[in-house]
Amino acid sequence: MLKKRSLATIAITLVIASISQIGVAQAATRPTVAQKLQLQYLVEEEKLARDVYTYLAANVTSQKFSNIARSEQTHMDLIAGVLKTYKYYNPTLVRKAGVFRDASLQSLYNELIAKGEAGLVEALEVGVAIETLDIKDIEEMLEDAMPADMKYALDRLLAGSYNHLAAFTR
């Protein structure tokens, strides 16, 4: 009887220790300041993709662009959710289409619009350039340890970007 109680006590102690370790692990997986800035940049990069594709859908008239623009909005929403979870500022909430907080993204947007409106082939090249950039940036972010919800969001974005890249190269 004493042996059973000792085993039960040990089991309960192990369960409590495991639960407390889970809490410590979760507290340690908050995004770093660098990751916060990367997320803010990434949501704007997804906005750039959405805004460029929306513009090209209206001016080059390929169904691919409007379909993928909707998908980019989903990507923005996913990253916006992560930003909201950690109470980080989302720079896309107060900006109209084609307007960016990040000056390099603003310049890239202007450049891509100018190239893409030349014709369908150029527009498809713009799509390839955007998705290649997205893939590079997301893969770099995934090299670091991060909270599970952030990794999940980035994994989804990465898979989507590979799908979009395939659509633009078919």
DSSP file (Angstrom, degrees, kcal/mol; ACC not computed):
  #  RESIDUE AA STRUCTURE BP1 BP2  ACC     N-H-->O    O-->H-N    N-H-->O    O-->H-N    TCO  KAPPA ALPHA  PHI   PSI    X-CA   Y-CA   Z-CA
    1    1 A M     >        0   0    0      0, 0.0     4,-2.0     0, 0.0     5,-0.2   0.000 360.0 360.0 360.0 -44.3    0.0    0.0    0.0
    2    2 A L  H  >  +     0   0    0      1,-0.2     4,-2.3     2,-0.2     5,-0.2   0.877 360.0  53.9 -63.1 -38.2    2.8    2.4    0.9
    3    3 A K  H  > S+     0   0    0      1,-0.2     4,-2.4     2,-0.2    -1,-0.2   0.892 107.2  50.9 -63.6 -40.1    4.6    1.6   -2.4
    4    4 A K  H  > S+     0   0    0      2,-0.2     4,-2.4     1,-0.2    -2,-0.2   0.899 110.6  48.9 -64.4 -41.0    1.4    2.5   -4.3
    5    5 A R  H  X S+     0   0    0     -4,-2.0     4,-2.7     2,-0.2    -2,-0.2   0.901 110.8  50.5 -65.5 -40.4    1.1    5.8   -2.5
    6    6 A S  H  X S+     0   0    0     -4,-2.3     4,-2.4     2,-0.2    -2,-0.2   0.920 111.7  47.4 -63.4 -43.5    4.8    6.6   -3.2
    7    7 A L  H  X S+     0   0    0     -4,-2.4     4,-2.5     2,-0.2    -2,-0.2   0.900 112.5  49.7 -63.8 -40.5    4.3    5.8   -6.9
    8    8 A A  H  X S+     0   0    0     -4,-2.4     4,-2.5     2,-0.2    -2,-0.2   0.906 110.9  49.8 -64.6 -41.6    1.2    7.9   -7.0
    9    9 A T  H  X S+     0   0    0     -4,-2.7     4,-2.5     2,-0.2    -2,-0.2   0.917 111.5  48.2 -63.1 -44.0    3.0   10.8   -5.3
   10   10 A I  H  X S+     0   0    0     -4,-2.4     4,-2.4     2,-0.2    -2,-0.2   0.923 111.7  50.3 -62.3 -44.4    5.9   10.5   -7.8
   11   11 A A  H  X S+     0   0    0     -4,-2.5     4,-2.2     2,-0.2    -2,-0.2   0.924 111.9  46.8 -61.2 -45.6    3.5   10.5  -10.7
   12   12 A I  H  X S+     0   0    0     -4,-2.5     4,-2.7     1,-0.2     5,-0.2   0.913 111.4  52.0 -63.3 -42.4    1.6   13.5   -9.5
   13   13 A T  H  X S+     0   0    0     -4,-2.5     4,-2.5     1,-0.2    -1,-0.2   0.907 109.9  49.1 -60.2 -42.3    4.9   15.4   -8.9
   14   14 A L  H  X S+     0   0    0     -4,-2.4     4,-2.4     2,-0.2    -1,-0.2   0.899 110.9  49.8 -65.0 -40.7    6.0   14.6  -12.4
   15   15 A V  H  X S+     0   0    0     -4,-2.2     4,-2.5     2,-0.2    -2,-0.2   0.935 112.6  46.8 -63.2 -46.7    2.7   15.8  -13.9
   16   16 A I  H  X S+     0   0    0     -4,-2.7     4,-2.4     1,-0.2    -2,-0.2   0.910 112.5  50.1 -62.6 -42.0    2.9   19.1  -11.9
   17   17 A A  H  X S+     0   0    0     -4,-2.5     4,-2.0    -5,-0.2    -1,-0.2   0.899 110.8  49.9 -62.8 -40.4    6.6   19.5  -12.9
   18   18 A S  H  X S+     0   0    0     -4,-2.4     4,-1.9     2,-0.2    -2,-0.2   0.917 110.5  49.4 -63.9 -43.6    5.7   18.9  -16.6
   19   19 A I  H  X S+     0   0    0     -4,-2.5     4,-1.8     1,-0.2    -2,-0.2   0.912 111.4  48.7 -63.7 -42.5    2.8   21.5  -16.5
   20   20 A S  H  X S+     0   0    0     -4,-2.4     4,-1.8     1,-0.2    -1,-0.2   0.864 109.6  53.2 -67.4 -33.7    5.0   24.1  -14.9
   21   21 A Q  H  X S+     0   0    0     -4,-2.0     4,-2.8     2,-0.2    -1,-0.2   0.863 104.5  55.5 -67.2 -35.3    7.7   23.5  -17.5
   22   22 A I  H  X S+     0   0    0     -4,-1.9     4,-2.5     2,-0.2    -2,-0.2   0.925 107.3  49.9 -61.9 -43.8    5.1   24.0  -20.3
   23   23 A G  H  X S+     0   0    0     -4,-1.8     4,-2.0     1,-0.2    -1,-0.2   0.895 111.8  47.9 -61.3 -40.7    4.4   27.4  -18.8
   24   24 A V  H  X S+     0   0    0     -4,-1.8     4,-1.7     2,-0.2    -2,-0.2   0.913 111.4  50.5 -66.0 -42.9    8.1   28.3  -18.7
   25   25 A A  H  < S+     0   0    0     -4,-2.8     4,-0.4     1,-0.2    -2,-0.2   0.898 110.4  49.4 -63.1 -40.4    8.5   27.1  -22.2
   26   26 A Q  H >< S+     0   0    0     -4,-2.5     3,-1.2     1,-0.2    -1,-0.2   0.903 109.7  51.1 -66.6 -39.5    5.6   29.2  -23.5
   27   27 A A  H >< S+     0   0    0     -4,-2.0     3,-0.7     1,-0.3    -1,-0.2   0.839 108.5  53.2 -65.1 -31.5    6.9   32.3  -21.7
   28   28 A A  T 3< S+     0   0    0     -4,-1.7    -1,-0.3     1,-0.2    -2,-0.2   0.532  97.0  68.4 -81.4  -5.3   10.3   31.8  -23.3
   29   29 A T  T <   +     0   0    0     -3,-1.2    -1,-0.2    -4,-0.4    -2,-0.1   0.035  64.5 129.6-106.8  28.4    8.9   31.6  -26.8
   30   30 A R  S <  S-     0   0    0     -3,-0.7    -3,-0.0   116,-0.1    56,-0.0  -0.587  70.8 -95.4 -74.9 142.3    7.7   35.2  -27.1
   31   31 A P        -     0   0    0      0, 0.0    -1,-0.1     0, 0.0   115,-0.1  -0.247  39.6-120.1 -59.0 146.0    9.0   36.8  -30.4
   32   32 A T     >  -     0   0    0      1,-0.1     4,-2.2    -3,-0.1     5,-0.1  -0.277  28.3-102.5 -75.2 170.2   12.2   38.8  -30.1
   33   33 A V  H  > S+     0   0    0      1,-0.2     4,-2.2     2,-0.2     5,-0.2   0.900 125.6  53.0 -60.9 -40.4   12.3   42.5  -31.0
   34   34 A A  H  > S+     0   0    0      1,-0.2     4,-2.2     2,-0.2    -1,-0.2   0.908 108.9  48.8 -62.3 -41.5   14.0   41.5  -34.3
   35   35 A Q  H  > S+     0   0    0      2,-0.2     4,-2.7     1,-0.2    -1,-0.2   0.871 107.4  55.5 -66.9 -36.4   11.1   39.1  -35.0
   36   36 A K  H  X S+     0   0    0     -4,-2.2     4,-2.1     2,-0.2    -1,-0.2   0.941 110.5  45.1 -58.5 -47.3    8.6   41.8  -34.2
   37   37 A L  H  X S+     0   0    0     -4,-2.2     4,-2.2     1,-0.2    -2,-0.2   0.877 111.9  52.5 -65.6 -37.2   10.2   44.1  -36.7
   38   38 A Q  H  X S+     0   0    0     -4,-2.2     4,-3.1     2,-0.2    -2,-0.2   0.904 108.7  50.2 -64.2 -41.0   10.3   41.2  -39.3
   39   39 A L  H  X S+     0   0    0     -4,-2.7     4,-2.5     2,-0.2     5,-0.2   0.910 110.2  49.8 -63.4 -41.8    6.6   40.5  -38.8
   40   40 A Q  H  X S+     0   0    0     -4,-2.1     4,-1.2     2,-0.2    -1,-0.2   0.894 114.5  44.8 -64.7 -39.4    5.8   44.2  -39.3
   41   41 A Y  H  X S+     0   0    0     -4,-2.2     4,-2.3     2,-0.2    -2,-0.2   0.920 112.1  52.9 -67.3 -43.4    7.9   44.2  -42.5
   42   42 A L  H  X S+     0   0    0     -4,-3.1     4,-2.4     1,-0.2    -2,-0.2   0.882 105.4  52.3 -63.1 -40.0    6.4   40.9  -43.6
   43   43 A V  H  X S+     0   0    0     -4,-2.5     4,-1.7     1,-0.2    -1,-0.2   0.873 112.2  47.3 -65.6 -33.9    2.8   42.1  -43.3
   44   44 A E  H  X S+     0   0    0     -4,-1.2     4,-2.5    -5,-0.2    -2,-0.2   0.859 109.0  53.9 -72.5 -34.0    3.7   45.1  -45.4
   45   45 A E  H  X S+     0   0    0     -4,-2.3     4,-2.0     2,-0.2    -2,-0.2   0.885 109.1  48.6 -65.5 -37.9    5.4   42.8  -47.9
   46   46 A E  H  X S+     0   0    0     -4,-2.4     4,-2.6     2,-0.2    -1,-0.2   0.868 110.1  52.4 -67.8 -36.0    2.2   40.8  -48.2
   47   47 A K  H  X S+     0   0    0     -4,-1.7     4,-3.3     2,-0.2     5,-0.3   0.902 106.2  54.0 -63.7 -41.6    0.3   44.0  -48.6
   48   48 A L  H  X S+     0   0    0     -4,-2.5     4,-2.8     2,-0.2     5,-0.3   0.939 109.9  47.1 -57.2 -47.4    2.7   44.9  -51.4
   49   49 A A  H  X S+     0   0    0     -4,-2.0     4,-2.8     1,-0.2     5,-0.3   0.945 114.5  46.6 -60.0 -48.8    1.9   41.6  -53.1
   50   50 A R  H  X S+     0   0    0     -4,-2.6     4,-2.4     1,-0.2    -2,-0.2   0.930 114.9  46.1 -59.8 -46.5   -1.8   42.1  -52.7
   51   51 A D  H  X S+     0   0    0     -4,-3.3     4,-2.2     2,-0.2    -1,-0.2   0.903 114.6  46.5 -66.7 -41.9   -1.8   45.7  -53.9
   52   52 A V  H  X S+     0   0    0     -4,-2.8     4,-2.8    -5,-0.3     5,-0.2   0.943 114.6  47.1 -64.5 -46.9    0.4   44.9  -56.9
   53   53 A Y  H  X S+     0   0    0     -4,-2.8     4,-2.4    -5,-0.3    -2,-0.2   0.873 111.4  51.3 -65.4 -36.4   -1.7   41.9  -57.9
   54   54 A T  H  X S+     0   0    0     -4,-2.4     4,-1.7    -5,-0.3    -1,-0.2   0.923 112.0  47.0 -64.2 -43.8   -4.9   43.9  -57.5
   55   55 A Y  H  X S+     0   0    0     -4,-2.2     4,-1.7     1,-0.2    -2,-0.2   0.934 114.1  46.9 -62.3 -46.6   -3.6   46.6  -59.7
   56   56 A L  H  X>S+     0   0    0     -4,-2.8     4,-3.3     1,-0.2     5,-1.0   0.857 107.9  56.5 -66.9 -34.6   -2.4   44.1  -62.3
   57   57 A A  H  <5S+     0   0    0     -4,-2.4     4,-0.5     1,-0.2    -1,-0.2   0.894 112.6  42.3 -61.6 -39.0   -5.7   42.3  -62.2
   58   58 A A  H  <5S+     0   0    0     -4,-1.7    -2,-0.2    -5,-0.2    -1,-0.2   0.776 127.4  30.0 -77.9 -27.1   -7.5   45.5  -63.1
   59   59 A N  H  <5S+     0   0    0     -4,-1.7    -2,-0.2    -5,-0.1    -3,-0.2   0.643 129.6  31.9-112.1 -17.8   -5.0   46.7  -65.7
   60   60 A V  T  <5S-     0   0    0     -4,-3.3    -3,-0.2    -5,-0.2    -2,-0.1   0.571  92.4-141.7-112.4 -17.6   -3.6   43.5  -67.2
   61   61 A T      < +     0   0    0     -5,-1.0     2,-0.5    -4,-0.5    -4,-0.2   0.859  43.5 147.5  59.4  47.5   -6.7   41.4  -66.8
   62   62 A S    >>  -     0   0    0     -6,-0.3     3,-1.1     1,-0.1     4,-0.9  -0.955  46.0-142.8-107.2 129.8   -5.4   38.0  -65.9
   63   63 A Q  H 3> S+     0   0    0     -2,-0.5     4,-2.3     1,-0.3     5,-0.2   0.790  96.9  70.7 -59.3 -28.9   -7.6   36.0  -63.5
   64   64 A K  H 3> S+     0   0    0      1,-0.2     4,-2.6     2,-0.2    -1,-0.3   0.905  95.4  53.0 -54.8 -42.0   -4.4   34.7  -61.8
   65   65 A F  H <> S+     0   0    0     -3,-1.1     4,-2.2     1,-0.2    -1,-0.2   0.903 109.3  45.4 -66.8 -41.7   -3.8   38.1  -60.3
   66   66 A S  H  X S+     0   0    0     -4,-0.9     4,-1.6     2,-0.2    -1,-0.2   0.896 114.3  49.5 -70.3 -36.6   -7.2   38.5  -58.7
   67   67 A N  H  X S+     0   0    0     -4,-2.3     4,-1.5     1,-0.2    -2,-0.2   0.938 115.0  43.1 -63.9 -46.0   -7.1   35.0  -57.3
   68   68 A I  H  X S+     0   0    0     -4,-2.6     4,-2.4    -5,-0.2    -2,-0.2   0.832 107.4  60.5 -72.8 -30.9   -3.7   35.4  -55.8
   69   69 A A  H  X S+     0   0    0     -4,-2.2     4,-1.6    -5,-0.2    -1,-0.2   0.909 104.8  50.1 -60.2 -41.0   -4.5   38.9  -54.6
   70   70 A R  H  X S+     0   0    0     -4,-1.6     4,-1.6     1,-0.2    -1,-0.2   0.900 109.7  50.9 -63.3 -39.8   -7.3   37.4  -52.4
   71   71 A S  H  X S+     0   0    0     -4,-1.5     4,-2.0     1,-0.2    -2,-0.2   0.887 105.9  55.0 -64.5 -38.7   -4.8   34.8  -51.1
   72   72 A E  H  X S+     0   0    0     -4,-2.4     4,-2.5     1,-0.2    -1,-0.2   0.854 103.9  55.3 -64.0 -33.7   -2.4   37.6  -50.2
   73   73 A Q  H  X S+     0   0    0     -4,-1.6     4,-2.5     2,-0.2    -1,-0.2   0.895 105.9  51.8 -64.3 -38.4   -5.2   39.2  -48.2
   74   74 A T  H  X S+     0   0    0     -4,-1.6     4,-2.1     2,-0.2    -2,-0.2   0.899 108.9  50.6 -62.5 -40.4   -5.5   35.9  -46.3
   75   75 A H  H  X S+     0   0    0     -4,-2.0     4,-2.3     2,-0.2     5,-0.2   0.917 109.6  50.4 -63.1 -43.4   -1.7   36.0  -45.7
   76   76 A M  H  X S+     0   0    0     -4,-2.5     4,-2.8     1,-0.2    -2,-0.2   0.921 110.1  50.3 -59.9 -43.6   -2.0   39.6  -44.4
   77   77 A D  H  X S+     0   0    0     -4,-2.5     4,-1.9     2,-0.2    -1,-0.2   0.882 108.9  52.3 -63.0 -38.6   -4.8   38.5  -42.0
   78   78 A L  H  X S+     0   0    0     -4,-2.1     4,-1.4     2,-0.2    -1,-0.2   0.937 114.0  41.3 -64.0 -47.4   -2.7   35.6  -40.7
   79   79 A I  H  X S+     0   0    0     -4,-2.3     4,-2.7     1,-0.2    -2,-0.2   0.867 110.9  58.0 -69.4 -36.0    0.2   37.8  -39.9
   80   80 A A  H  X S+     0   0    0     -4,-2.8     4,-2.5    -5,-0.2    -1,-0.2   0.882 103.7  53.9 -59.8 -37.2   -2.1   40.5  -38.5
   81   81 A G  H  X S+     0   0    0     -4,-1.9     4,-2.3     2,-0.2    -1,-0.2   0.895 108.8  47.3 -63.9 -40.7   -3.4   37.9  -36.1
   82   82 A V  H  X S+     0   0    0     -4,-1.4     4,-1.7     2,-0.2    -2,-0.2   0.923 111.9  50.5 -66.6 -43.9    0.1   37.1  -34.9
   83   83 A L  H  <>S+     0   0    0     -4,-2.7     5,-3.3     1,-0.2    -2,-0.2   0.915 112.1  48.0 -58.5 -42.6    0.8   40.9  -34.5
   84   84 A K  H ><5S+     0   0    0     -4,-2.5     3,-1.3     3,-0.2    -1,-0.2   0.896 105.3  58.3 -66.6 -40.5   -2.4   41.3  -32.5
   85   85 A T  H 3<5S+     0   0    0     -4,-2.3    -1,-0.2     1,-0.3    -2,-0.2   0.892 114.7  37.1 -55.1 -41.2   -1.6   38.3  -30.3
   86   86 A Y  T 3<5S-     0   0    0     -4,-1.7    -1,-0.3    -5,-0.1    -2,-0.2   0.311 114.3-116.2 -97.0   8.6    1.6   39.9  -29.2
   87   87 A K  T < 5 +     0   0    0     -3,-1.3     2,-0.3     1,-0.2    -3,-0.2   0.889  61.2 154.5  58.8  43.3    0.1   43.5  -29.2
   88   88 A Y      < -     0   0    0     -5,-3.3    -1,-0.2    -6,-0.2     2,-0.1  -0.765  50.0-100.3-100.1 148.5    2.4   44.7  -31.9
   89   89 A Y        -     0   0    0     -2,-0.3    -1,-0.1     1,-0.1    -5,-0.0  -0.435  27.0-146.6 -66.7 135.0    1.5   47.6  -34.2
   90   90 A N    >   -     0   0    0     -2,-0.1     3,-1.4     1,-0.1     4,-0.3  -0.914   6.3-163.7-104.7 107.4    0.3   46.5  -37.7
   91   91 A P  T 3  S+     0   0    0      0, 0.0     3,-0.4     0, 0.0    -1,-0.1   0.588  82.1  65.1 -69.9  -8.5    1.4   49.2  -40.2
   92   92 A T  T >  S+     0   0    0      1,-0.2     3,-0.9     2,-0.1     7,-0.1   0.628  81.1  78.0 -88.3 -12.0   -1.0   48.0  -42.9
   93   93 A L  T <  S+     0   0    0     -3,-1.4    -1,-0.2     1,-0.2    -4,-0.0   0.762 101.5  35.7 -70.8 -23.6   -4.2   49.0  -41.0
   94   94 A V  T 3  S+     0   0    0     -3,-0.4     2,-0.4    -4,-0.3    -1,-0.2   0.183  98.7  94.1-115.9  16.8   -3.9   52.7  -41.7
   95   95 A R    <   -     0   0    0     -3,-0.9     3,-0.1     4,-0.0     5,-0.0  -0.923  64.3-134.7-118.4 135.0   -2.5   52.7  -45.3
   96   96 A K    >   -     0   0    0     -2,-0.4     3,-1.9     1,-0.2    -2,-0.1  -0.260  50.5 -66.7 -73.7 168.3   -4.4   52.8  -48.6
   97   97 A A  T 3  S+     0   0    0      1,-0.3    -1,-0.2   -46,-0.0     3,-0.1  -0.322 124.7  17.5 -56.3 133.5   -3.6   50.5  -51.5
   98   98 A G  T 3  S+     0   0    0      1,-0.2     2,-0.5   -51,-0.2    -1,-0.3   0.531 101.0 109.5  81.6   6.5   -0.1   51.3  -52.9
   99   99 A V    <   -     0   0    0     -3,-1.9     2,-0.3    -7,-0.1    -1,-0.2  -0.970  44.1-179.4-120.8 129.1    1.0   53.2  -49.8
  100  100 A F        -     0   0    0     -2,-0.5     6,-0.1     1,-0.1    -8,-0.1  -0.945  33.6-145.6-131.5 145.8    3.7   51.8  -47.4
  101  101 A R  S    S+     0   0    0     -2,-0.3     2,-0.5   -10,-0.1    -1,-0.1   0.895  88.8  76.1 -70.5 -42.4    5.4   52.8  -44.2
  102  102 A D  S  > S-     0   0    0      1,-0.2     4,-2.0   -61,-0.1     3,-0.3  -0.603  74.3-151.2 -76.7 120.5    8.6   51.2  -45.3
  103  103 A A  H  > S+     0   0    0     -2,-0.5     4,-2.4     1,-0.2     5,-0.2   0.841  94.4  55.1 -62.6 -35.4   10.3   53.3  -47.9
  104  104 A S  H  > S+     0   0    0      1,-0.2     4,-2.2     2,-0.2    -1,-0.2   0.884 109.5  47.1 -68.0 -36.0   12.0   50.4  -49.7
  105  105 A L  H  > S+     0   0    0     -3,-0.3     4,-2.7     2,-0.2    -2,-0.2   0.858 110.2  53.3 -71.2 -34.7    8.7   48.7  -50.1
  106  106 A Q  H  X S+     0   0    0     -4,-2.0     4,-2.1     2,-0.2    -2,-0.2   0.934 111.3  45.6 -62.7 -45.4    7.2   51.9  -51.4
  107  107 A S  H  X S+     0   0    0     -4,-2.4     4,-2.2     2,-0.2    -2,-0.2   0.909 113.2  49.8 -63.3 -43.1    9.9   52.2  -54.0
  108  108 A L  H  X S+     0   0    0     -4,-2.2     4,-2.9     2,-0.2     5,-0.2   0.909 108.6  53.2 -63.8 -42.1    9.6   48.5  -54.9
  109  109 A Y  H  X S+     0   0    0     -4,-2.7     4,-2.5     1,-0.2     5,-0.2   0.946 110.1  47.2 -56.7 -50.1    5.8   48.9  -55.4
  110  110 A N  H  X S+     0   0    0     -4,-2.1     4,-1.9     1,-0.2    -1,-0.2   0.898 114.1  48.0 -59.9 -41.7    6.3   51.8  -57.7
  111  111 A E  H  X S+     0   0    0     -4,-2.2     4,-2.2     2,-0.2    -1,-0.2   0.913 112.5  47.8 -65.7 -44.6    8.9   49.9  -59.7
  112  112 A L  H  X S+     0   0    0     -4,-2.9     4,-3.0     2,-0.2    -2,-0.2   0.874 110.5  51.1 -68.5 -37.8    6.8   46.7  -60.0
  113  113 A I  H  X S+     0   0    0     -4,-2.5     4,-2.0    -5,-0.2    -1,-0.2   0.935 110.5  49.7 -63.0 -45.8    3.7   48.6  -61.1
  114  114 A A  H  < S+     0   0    0     -4,-1.9     4,-0.2    -5,-0.2    -2,-0.2   0.909 116.6  41.4 -60.9 -42.9    5.7   50.3  -63.8
  115  115 A K  H >< S+     0   0    0     -4,-2.2     3,-1.4     1,-0.2     4,-0.3   0.936 114.4  51.1 -69.7 -46.1    7.1   47.1  -65.0
  116  116 A G  H >< S+     0   0    0     -4,-3.0     3,-1.1     1,-0.3     7,-0.4   0.783  99.9  61.3 -67.0 -30.0    3.9   45.0  -64.7
  117  117 A E  T 3< S+     0   0    0     -4,-2.0    -1,-0.3     1,-0.2    -2,-0.1   0.541  84.2  81.5 -77.9  -2.8    1.7   47.4  -66.7
  118  118 A A  T <  S-     0   0    0     -3,-1.4     2,-0.3     1,-0.3    -1,-0.2   0.775 111.2 -56.5 -70.3 -25.5    3.8   46.9  -69.8
  119  119 A G    <>  -     0   0    0     -3,-1.1     4,-2.4    -4,-0.3    -1,-0.3  -0.931  58.6 -72.6 163.2 175.1    2.1   43.7  -70.6
  120  120 A L  H  > S+     0   0    0     -2,-0.3     4,-2.5     1,-0.2     5,-0.2   0.890 123.7  51.1 -63.9 -42.5    1.1   40.2  -69.5
  121  121 A V  H  > S+     0   0    0      1,-0.2     4,-1.9     2,-0.2    -1,-0.2   0.933 113.6  45.4 -61.8 -45.0    4.6   38.7  -69.7
  122  122 A E  H  > S+     0   0    0      1,-0.2     4,-2.0     2,-0.2    -1,-0.2   0.883 111.1  53.5 -65.4 -38.1    6.1   41.5  -67.7
  123  123 A A  H  X S+     0   0    0     -4,-2.4     4,-2.1    -7,-0.4    -2,-0.2   0.906 108.2  49.6 -63.3 -41.6    3.2   41.2  -65.2
  124  124 A L  H  X S+     0   0    0     -4,-2.5     4,-2.2     1,-0.2    -1,-0.2   0.879 108.4  53.6 -64.8 -36.9    4.0   37.5  -64.7
  125  125 A E  H  X S+     0   0    0     -4,-1.9     4,-2.4     2,-0.2    -1,-0.2   0.877 106.2  53.1 -63.0 -37.5    7.6   38.4  -64.2
  126  126 A V  H  X S+     0   0    0     -4,-2.0     4,-2.6     2,-0.2    -2,-0.2   0.921 107.3  51.6 -62.3 -44.4    6.6   40.8  -61.5
  127  127 A G  H  X S+     0   0    0     -4,-2.1     4,-2.4     1,-0.2     5,-0.2   0.913 109.8  49.0 -58.6 -43.8    4.6   38.0  -59.8
  128  128 A V  H  X S+     0   0    0     -4,-2.2     4,-2.4     1,-0.2    -1,-0.2   0.916 111.0  50.6 -62.0 -43.7    7.7   35.8  -59.9
  129  129 A A  H  X S+     0   0    0     -4,-2.4     4,-2.1     2,-0.2    -2,-0.2   0.916 111.7  47.3 -62.3 -43.7    9.9   38.5  -58.4
  130  130 A I  H  X S+     0   0    0     -4,-2.6     4,-2.6     1,-0.2    -2,-0.2   0.941 114.4  45.5 -63.8 -47.7    7.4   39.2  -55.6
  131  131 A E  H  X S+     0   0    0     -4,-2.4     4,-2.6     1,-0.2    -1,-0.2   0.871 111.1  53.1 -67.8 -35.8    7.0   35.5  -54.7
  132  132 A T  H  X S+     0   0    0     -4,-2.4     4,-2.2    -5,-0.2    -1,-0.2   0.914 111.2  47.1 -62.7 -42.9   10.8   34.9  -54.9
  133  133 A L  H  X S+     0   0    0     -4,-2.1     4,-2.5    -5,-0.2    -2,-0.2   0.930 112.1  50.2 -63.1 -46.3   11.3   37.8  -52.5
  134  134 A D  H  X S+     0   0    0     -4,-2.6     4,-2.8     1,-0.2     5,-0.3   0.932 110.7  49.3 -57.3 -47.9    8.6   36.5  -50.1
  135  135 A I  H  X S+     0   0    0     -4,-2.6     4,-2.7     1,-0.2     5,-0.2   0.924 111.4  49.2 -59.8 -46.2   10.1   33.0  -50.1
  136  136 A K  H  X S+     0   0    0     -4,-2.2     4,-2.0     1,-0.2    -1,-0.2   0.937 114.1  45.0 -59.5 -48.3   13.6   34.3  -49.3
  137  137 A D  H  X S+     0   0    0     -4,-2.5     4,-2.0     2,-0.2    -2,-0.2   0.902 115.0  46.9 -65.7 -42.2   12.4   36.5  -46.5
  138  138 A I  H  X S+     0   0    0     -4,-2.8     4,-2.2    -5,-0.2    -1,-0.2   0.919 110.9  51.5 -67.7 -43.0   10.2   33.8  -44.9
  139  139 A E  H  < S+     0   0    0     -4,-2.7     4,-0.5    -5,-0.3    -1,-0.2   0.890 109.4  51.2 -61.6 -38.5   12.8   31.1  -45.1
  140  140 A E  H >< S+     0   0    0     -4,-2.0     3,-1.0    -5,-0.2     4,-0.3   0.912 110.3  49.0 -64.0 -41.8   15.3   33.5  -43.4
  141  141 A M  H >< S+     0   0    0     -4,-2.0     3,-1.4     1,-0.2    -2,-0.2   0.878 104.9  58.9 -64.2 -37.1   12.8   34.1  -40.6
  142  142 A L  T 3< S+     0   0    0     -4,-2.2    -1,-0.2     1,-0.3    -2,-0.2   0.594  87.2  76.8 -71.2  -9.8   12.2   30.4  -40.2
  143  143 A E  T <  S+     0   0    0     -3,-1.0    -1,-0.3    -4,-0.5     2,-0.2   0.749  88.7  69.8 -70.2 -22.4   15.8   29.8  -39.4
  144  144 A D  S <  S-     0   0    0     -3,-1.4     2,-0.1    -4,-0.3     0, 0.0  -0.626  94.4-100.4 -97.8 154.2   15.4   31.2  -35.9
  145  145 A A        +     0   0    0     -2,-0.2    -1,-0.1  -114,-0.0    -2,-0.1  -0.446  53.8 162.0 -65.6 143.9   13.5   29.7  -32.9
  146  146 A M        -     0   0    0     -2,-0.1  -116,-0.1    -4,-0.1  -117,-0.1  -0.971  43.5 -69.7-157.4 166.1   10.0   31.3  -32.5
  147  147 A P     >  -     0   0    0      0, 0.0     4,-2.4     0, 0.0     3,-0.3  -0.269  47.9-115.6 -60.2 151.7    6.6   30.8  -30.9
  148  148 A A  H  > S+     0   0    0      1,-0.2     4,-2.5     2,-0.2     5,-0.2   0.858 114.1  53.2 -59.9 -38.6    4.5   28.0  -32.4
  149  149 A D  H  > S+     0   0    0      2,-0.2     4,-1.9     1,-0.2    -1,-0.2   0.870 110.1  48.0 -68.1 -34.6    1.8   30.3  -33.7
  150  150 A M  H  > S+     0   0    0     -3,-0.3     4,-2.4     2,-0.2    -2,-0.2   0.918 112.3  48.7 -69.1 -44.0    4.4   32.5  -35.5
  151  151 A K  H  X S+     0   0    0     -4,-2.4     4,-2.8     2,-0.2     5,-0.2   0.909 109.9  52.5 -62.2 -42.2    6.0   29.4  -37.0
  152  152 A Y  H  X S+     0   0    0     -4,-2.5     4,-2.2     1,-0.2    -1,-0.2   0.937 110.5  47.6 -58.6 -47.3    2.6   28.1  -38.1
  153  153 A A  H  X S+     0   0    0     -4,-1.9     4,-2.3     1,-0.2    -2,-0.2   0.917 113.6  47.2 -61.9 -43.8    1.8   31.4  -39.8
  154  154 A L  H  X S+     0   0    0     -4,-2.4     4,-2.7     1,-0.2    -1,-0.2   0.886 109.5  53.3 -67.5 -38.3    5.1   31.6  -41.6
  155  155 A D  H  X S+     0   0    0     -4,-2.8     4,-2.3     2,-0.2    -1,-0.2   0.911 110.2  48.5 -60.9 -41.8    4.9   27.9  -42.7
  156  156 A R  H  X S+     0   0    0     -4,-2.2     4,-2.4    -5,-0.2    -2,-0.2   0.916 112.2  48.5 -64.3 -43.7    1.5   28.7  -44.3
  157  157 A L  H  X S+     0   0    0     -4,-2.3     4,-2.7     2,-0.2    -2,-0.2   0.908 110.5  51.6 -63.3 -41.5    2.8   31.8  -46.0
  158  158 A L  H  X S+     0   0    0     -4,-2.7     4,-2.2     2,-0.2    -2,-0.2   0.928 110.5  47.5 -62.2 -45.9    5.8   29.9  -47.3
  159  159 A A  H  X S+     0   0    0     -4,-2.3     4,-2.0     1,-0.2    -1,-0.2   0.915 113.0  49.9 -61.5 -42.7    3.6   27.2  -48.8
  160  160 A G  H  X S+     0   0    0     -4,-2.4     4,-2.6     1,-0.2    -2,-0.2   0.900 108.7  51.8 -62.6 -41.4    1.3   29.8  -50.3
  161  161 A S  H  X S+     0   0    0     -4,-2.7     4,-2.7     1,-0.2    -1,-0.2   0.888 108.3  50.9 -65.3 -38.6    4.2   31.6  -51.9
  162  162 A Y  H  X S+     0   0    0     -4,-2.2     4,-2.1     2,-0.2    -1,-0.2   0.905 111.2  49.3 -64.0 -39.4    5.5   28.5  -53.5
  163  163 A N  H  X S+     0   0    0     -4,-2.0     4,-2.1     2,-0.2    -2,-0.2   0.908 112.0  47.8 -63.8 -41.8    2.0   27.9  -54.9
  164  164 A H  H  X S+     0   0    0     -4,-2.6     4,-2.2     2,-0.2    -2,-0.2   0.915 109.6  52.7 -66.3 -41.9    1.9   31.4  -56.2
  165  165 A L  H  X S+     0   0    0     -4,-2.7     4,-1.1     1,-0.2    -1,-0.2   0.919 109.5  49.7 -58.3 -43.8    5.3   31.1  -57.8
  166  166 A A  H  X S+     0   0    0     -4,-2.1     4,-0.6     1,-0.2     3,-0.4   0.900 108.9  52.8 -62.3 -40.5    4.2   27.9  -59.5
  167  167 A A  H >< S+     0   0    0     -4,-2.1     3,-0.6     1,-0.2    -1,-0.2   0.883 109.6  48.2 -63.8 -37.5    1.1   29.7  -60.8
  168  168 A F  H 3< S+     0   0    0     -4,-2.2    -1,-0.2     1,-0.2    -2,-0.2   0.691 112.5  48.6 -77.6 -17.1    3.1   32.5  -62.3
  169  169 A T  H 3<        0   0    0     -4,-1.1    -1,-0.2    -3,-0.4    -2,-0.2   0.431 360.0 360.0-103.3   1.2    5.6   30.2  -64.0
  170  170 A R    <<        0   0    0     -4,-0.6    -1,-0.2    -3,-0.6    -2,-0.1   0.477 360.0 360.0 -78.9 360.0    3.0   27.8  -65.7
